[in-house]
């Protein structure tokens, strides 16, 4: 069989991102801010996490200089809280080409989220009663 390269035709072909590029996702839990970086195949020892106190960001870098990411935590900023270096607050694991980074939510953030959820539930109930449900 013969192999040939086909030219890109903008009228028929679609551009899509490579499935090999790292993909950054935010997936918070009730107790932790959580971020996942998919398609990142290096072993756990290659990753380095730090906190940039001046910019209030979590910094992810690899020792092989293949990946670098600054992570903002707007929920902390909006409540006037700062990132901390306390042991066990910032953790990470790596499996199946996915790096999972977790930062433990301060009690003030958890309380604010619970209050917000209660407020939304009350507003939903009001809306239901207005609509006659």
WOPERA-V851320 format. One record per pair of residues at least 12 apart in sequence whose C-alpha atoms are under 6 Angstrom apart, sorted by the first residue. I is the first residue (numbers start at 0). GAP is how many residues later the second one is. D is the distance in whole Angstrom. If there is no record, write none. Layout:
i->[I;I]
gap->[GAP;GAP]
d->[D;D]
This chain:
i->[19;21;21;21;22;22;23;23;30;31;31;31;32;32;33;33;34;34;35;35;36;36;37;38;39;39;40;43;45;45;46;46;47;47;47;56;56;57;57;88;88;89;89]
gap->[19;16;17;18;14;15;12;13;74;71;72;73;69;70;67;68;65;66;63;64;61;62;60;58;57;58;56;50;16;17;14;15;12;13;14;14;15;12;13;14;15;12;13]
d->[6;5;5;6;5;5;6;5;6;5;4;5;6;5;6;5;6;5;6;5;6;5;4;5;5;6;5;6;5;5;6;5;6;5;6;5;5;6;5;5;5;6;5]
